[in-house]
Amino acid sequence: MSRRPGNPARRLADGGSLPFSGSMHSKSRSSPLLSIGLVVVGAILLIGYCYSGSGFGFSTDFDLLHLIMIYCGHISNREALSKTEGGVSCTLEVQRAIPILKKAYGDSMRKVLHVGPDTCSAVSSLLKEEDTEAWGVEPYDLDDASANCKSLVRKGLVRVADIKFPLPYRPKSFSLVIVSDALDYLSPKYLNKTLPELARVSADGLVVFSGAPGQQRVKVAELSKFGRPAKFRTSTWWIRYFVQTGLQENEPALKKFEQASLKKSYKPACQVFHLQSYD
C-alpha cells in the first residue's frame, strides 16, 4: 500500500497527536537512517511486486521475509535461491532437522562441525541452540557471503577448505560431524578420501544429508563453483559404499532419529544417513 505524503501527516503534526510526525513531513529534519530504511523497504516491496508479476513470485510471506533478510545481510543470495526456485537444499534441511538431531544425539550435539555449501546458515542455526558450539567448512567459495557469514569467518567459526584434501583438524575434534550438499558433487575417487576424513574428526558420529535421484537441485552455477553437476545416488548405492569404506551404520542414533521424526511428523526432503565414527 502506498502512502500519500503531505496533508494527512501535516494535520497530525499540527494536532500534536503523533510523536514521530515530524519524520513524516517532507520539510522536517528527519533521521537519515529512517529515510534510508523507508527507501530500502519500499524498494523491497517494489521488487517483490515486480517478481510476483513475472512468474517468480513469493508463494508465502516467508519468501518475502527471505528477500528482506538478503537486503539486511543475514543470508546470501544463494541461500535465498533455494527457497524461491523450489529446489532441494540439504543444508536448509539440516536446519529443519536440528530439533530431531538433538533428540537423536543428545549430548553429542555439544560440539558440531557442519561441512557443505552455505555452511554459515547451518552454523548460525546451530549456535542458537543451548549448550551447542558449532563450526563450519565451506568447500567452495564465499564470494556472495552475507554480513553474518563474514562475521563468522572473522571469528574463526567458518573457514573455506577443499574437502578433497585432509581437513585441518585433529582426530575426534568434534563430537558430531554433519555434511550436506557436498558429497553429491564428488566422484568415488574423492569420496574415498573425504568420507574417512569426516569420520576421523568426529568422536560420536557422522550424519550425511544427501539428495535423492529425481530431485531438483537448487539452480546455482554448478559447473563453475563445483566443477561437476550433482550426482544423486540411491540409498542402496550409499549403503553399499559405506560398507566398502568400513563405515558402519549408527543404529542407536538412527532409531532415535526415526522415533523423533515420527513424533514431530517430520519428513526429510533429503536422504539422511547415520554413521559411526572410527574407533
C-alpha positions as CSV (number, residue, x, y, z in Angstrom):
1,M,0.0,0.0,0.0
2,S,1.3,3.5,-0.9
3,R,1.0,6.5,1.4
4,R,0.1,9.9,0.1
5,P,2.6,12.5,1.5
6,G,1.6,15.9,2.6
7,N,-1.7,16.9,4.1
8,P,-2.5,13.8,6.4
9,A,0.9,14.0,8.0
10,R,0.7,17.8,8.3
11,R,-2.7,17.6,10.1
12,L,-1.4,15.1,12.5
13,A,1.7,17.2,13.2
14,D,-0.4,20.3,13.8
15,G,-2.6,18.5,16.3
16,G,0.4,17.1,18.1
17,S,-1.2,13.6,18.3
18,L,1.7,11.7,16.7
19,P,5.1,11.7,18.4
20,F,7.0,10.8,15.2
21,S,5.0,13.0,12.8
22,G,8.0,15.3,12.2
23,S,9.8,12.4,10.4
24,M,6.9,12.1,8.0
25,H,6.9,15.8,6.9
26,S,8.8,16.4,3.7
27,K,10.5,19.5,5.0
28,S,11.2,18.4,8.6
29,R,14.7,17.3,9.9
30,S,14.1,13.6,9.5
31,S,16.6,11.0,10.6
32,P,18.9,9.9,7.7
33,L,18.7,6.3,8.9
34,L,14.9,6.3,8.9
35,S,14.8,7.8,5.4
36,I,17.2,5.2,4.1
37,G,15.2,2.5,5.9
38,L,12.0,3.6,4.2
39,V,13.7,3.7,0.8
40,V,15.0,0.2,1.3
41,V,11.7,-1.2,2.5
42,G,9.9,0.5,-0.4
43,A,12.5,-1.0,-2.9
44,I,12.0,-4.5,-1.4
45,L,8.2,-4.2,-1.7
46,L,8.5,-3.0,-5.3
47,I,10.9,-5.8,-6.2
48,G,8.5,-8.3,-4.7
49,Y,5.6,-6.9,-6.7
50,C,7.6,-7.0,-9.9
51,Y,8.8,-10.6,-9.4
52,S,5.2,-11.7,-8.5
53,G,4.1,-10.5,-11.9
54,S,6.9,-12.2,-13.7
55,G,6.1,-15.7,-12.5
56,F,9.0,-15.8,-10.0
57,G,6.6,-14.7,-7.2
58,F,6.5,-15.3,-3.5
59,S,4.3,-18.1,-2.5
60,T,4.3,-17.2,1.2
61,D,5.1,-14.3,3.4
62,F,8.2,-16.3,4.4
63,D,9.6,-15.9,0.9
64,L,9.2,-12.1,1.1
65,L,10.8,-12.2,4.5
66,H,13.7,-14.2,3.0
67,L,14.2,-11.4,0.4
68,I,14.3,-8.8,3.2
69,M,16.9,-10.8,5.0
70,I,19.1,-10.7,1.9
71,Y,19.0,-6.9,2.0
72,C,19.7,-6.8,5.7
73,G,22.8,-9.0,5.2
74,H,21.6,-12.1,7.2
75,I,21.7,-14.5,4.3
76,S,23.3,-14.8,0.9
77,N,21.7,-14.8,-2.5
78,R,22.5,-18.5,-2.9
79,E,20.5,-19.4,0.3
80,A,17.6,-17.4,-1.0
81,L,17.7,-19.2,-4.3
82,S,16.9,-22.5,-2.6
83,K,13.7,-21.0,-1.2
84,T,12.4,-19.1,-4.2
85,E,13.3,-21.6,-7.0
86,G,11.8,-24.6,-5.3
87,G,15.0,-26.7,-5.5
88,V,16.2,-29.0,-2.8
89,S,18.9,-27.7,-0.4
90,C,20.1,-30.3,2.1
91,T,21.8,-27.6,4.1
92,L,18.5,-26.0,4.7
93,E,17.2,-29.4,5.6
94,V,19.9,-29.7,8.2
95,Q,18.4,-26.6,9.9
96,R,14.9,-28.1,9.8
97,A,16.2,-31.3,11.3
98,I,18.1,-29.7,14.3
99,P,15.4,-30.5,16.9
100,I,15.2,-34.1,15.6
101,L,19.0,-34.4,15.7
102,K,19.1,-33.1,19.2
103,K,16.7,-35.9,20.2
104,A,18.7,-38.5,18.4
105,Y,22.2,-37.4,19.6
106,G,21.7,-35.7,22.9
107,D,25.0,-34.6,24.4
108,S,26.8,-35.4,21.1
109,M,25.3,-32.1,19.8
110,R,27.5,-30.1,22.1
111,K,30.4,-29.6,19.6
112,V,29.3,-29.8,16.0
113,L,31.1,-29.4,12.7
114,H,29.0,-28.7,9.6
115,V,30.5,-29.3,6.1
116,G,28.8,-28.1,3.0
117,P,27.7,-25.2,0.8
118,D,26.1,-22.3,2.7
119,T,27.6,-23.6,5.9
120,C,27.2,-20.2,7.5
121,S,23.4,-20.6,7.6
122,A,23.7,-24.0,9.3
123,V,26.3,-22.8,11.8
124,S,24.1,-19.8,12.7
125,S,21.2,-22.1,13.4
126,L,23.2,-24.5,15.5
127,L,24.7,-21.7,17.6
128,K,21.2,-20.6,18.6
129,E,20.8,-24.0,20.3
130,E,21.5,-24.1,24.0
131,D,24.8,-25.9,25.0
132,T,25.9,-26.2,21.4
133,E,29.1,-25.0,19.9
134,A,29.4,-25.1,16.1
135,W,31.9,-24.6,13.3
136,G,31.6,-24.9,9.6
137,V,33.7,-25.7,6.5
138,E,32.6,-24.2,3.2
139,P,34.0,-26.4,0.4
140,Y,33.8,-23.9,-2.4
141,D,33.8,-20.1,-2.0
142,L,32.2,-17.2,-0.1
143,D,32.0,-14.7,-2.9
144,D,28.4,-13.7,-2.2
145,A,28.7,-14.1,1.6
146,S,26.3,-12.3,3.8
147,A,27.3,-9.9,6.6
148,N,26.5,-12.6,9.1
149,C,28.7,-15.1,7.3
150,K,31.6,-12.7,7.1
151,S,31.3,-12.2,10.8
152,L,31.5,-16.0,11.4
153,V,34.6,-16.1,9.2
154,R,36.3,-13.3,11.2
155,K,35.6,-15.2,14.4
156,G,37.2,-18.3,13.1
157,L,33.9,-20.3,13.2
158,V,33.7,-20.8,9.5
159,R,36.6,-21.5,7.0
160,V,36.9,-22.3,3.4
161,A,38.7,-25.6,2.7
162,D,38.8,-28.1,-0.2
163,I,37.3,-31.3,1.3
164,K,39.1,-33.4,-1.3
165,F,42.2,-33.0,0.9
166,P,42.8,-33.7,4.6
167,L,40.8,-31.5,6.9
168,P,42.8,-29.1,9.2
169,Y,41.6,-30.8,12.4
170,R,42.9,-33.3,14.9
171,P,41.2,-36.7,15.2
172,K,37.9,-36.6,17.1
173,S,38.0,-32.8,17.3
174,F,34.2,-32.7,17.2
175,S,31.5,-34.7,18.9
176,L,29.4,-34.8,15.7
177,V,30.0,-34.0,12.1
178,I,27.2,-33.2,9.7
179,V,27.7,-33.0,6.0
180,S,25.2,-31.7,3.4
181,D,25.1,-30.9,-0.3
182,A,28.8,-31.6,-0.6
183,L,29.3,-35.3,-1.3
184,D,26.8,-35.2,-4.2
185,Y,29.5,-33.3,-6.2
186,L,32.3,-35.7,-5.5
187,S,33.3,-38.7,-7.7
188,P,34.0,-42.0,-5.9
189,K,37.7,-41.3,-6.3
190,Y,37.4,-38.3,-4.0
191,L,34.7,-39.8,-1.8
192,N,37.3,-42.4,-0.8
193,K,39.4,-39.6,0.7
194,T,36.7,-37.3,2.0
195,L,34.4,-39.7,3.9
196,P,37.2,-41.2,6.1
197,E,38.4,-37.7,6.9
198,L,34.9,-36.7,8.1
199,A,34.7,-39.8,10.2
200,R,38.3,-39.2,11.5
201,V,37.5,-35.8,13.0
202,S,34.2,-36.9,14.6
203,A,34.0,-38.6,18.0
204,D,30.4,-39.7,18.3
205,G,29.1,-39.9,14.8
206,L,28.8,-38.7,11.2
207,V,25.4,-37.6,9.7
208,V,25.2,-37.4,5.9
209,F,22.4,-35.4,4.2
210,S,22.3,-36.3,0.5
211,G,20.0,-35.6,-2.4
212,A,17.9,-38.4,-3.8
213,P,17.5,-39.4,-7.5
214,G,14.8,-37.4,-9.3
215,Q,15.1,-34.4,-7.0
216,Q,15.6,-30.9,-8.5
217,R,18.8,-29.3,-7.3
218,V,18.9,-25.6,-6.4
219,K,19.8,-23.7,-9.6
220,V,23.3,-22.4,-9.0
221,A,26.2,-22.2,-11.3
222,E,27.2,-25.8,-10.5
223,L,29.9,-26.2,-13.1
224,S,31.8,-23.0,-12.3
225,K,31.6,-23.5,-8.5
226,F,31.6,-27.2,-8.0
227,G,33.4,-28.4,-11.1
228,R,30.8,-31.0,-11.9
229,P,27.0,-31.3,-11.7
230,A,25.5,-33.0,-8.7
231,K,25.0,-36.8,-9.0
232,F,22.2,-38.1,-6.8
233,R,22.7,-41.6,-5.7
234,T,20.2,-44.1,-4.3
235,S,20.2,-45.2,-0.7
236,T,21.2,-48.7,-1.8
237,W,24.3,-47.2,-3.5
238,W,25.2,-45.2,-0.4
239,I,24.8,-48.1,2.0
240,R,26.9,-50.4,-0.2
241,Y,29.6,-47.7,-0.4
242,F,29.6,-47.1,3.3
243,V,30.2,-50.8,3.9
244,Q,33.0,-50.8,1.3
245,T,34.8,-47.9,3.1
246,G,34.5,-49.5,6.5
247,L,31.8,-47.1,7.8
248,Q,29.1,-48.8,9.9
249,E,25.6,-47.5,10.5
250,N,24.9,-45.9,13.8
251,E,21.8,-47.9,14.7
252,P,21.0,-46.4,18.1
253,A,21.1,-42.9,16.6
254,L,19.1,-44.0,13.6
255,K,16.3,-45.4,15.8
256,K,16.1,-42.3,17.9
257,F,16.1,-40.1,14.8
258,E,13.2,-42.1,13.3
259,Q,11.2,-42.1,16.6
260,A,11.7,-38.3,17.0
261,S,10.7,-37.8,13.3
262,L,7.5,-39.8,13.8
263,K,6.6,-37.9,16.9
264,K,7.2,-34.5,15.3
265,S,5.7,-35.5,11.9
266,Y,9.0,-34.7,10.3
267,K,9.7,-36.0,6.8
268,P,13.2,-35.2,5.5
269,A,13.4,-33.8,2.0
270,C,16.9,-35.4,1.7
271,Q,18.3,-38.8,2.4
272,V,19.8,-39.0,5.9
273,F,22.4,-41.5,6.9
274,H,23.8,-42.0,10.4
275,L,27.3,-43.4,10.6
276,Q,29.6,-44.4,13.4
277,S,32.9,-42.7,13.9
278,Y,36.2,-44.6,13.6
279,D,37.4,-46.3,16.9
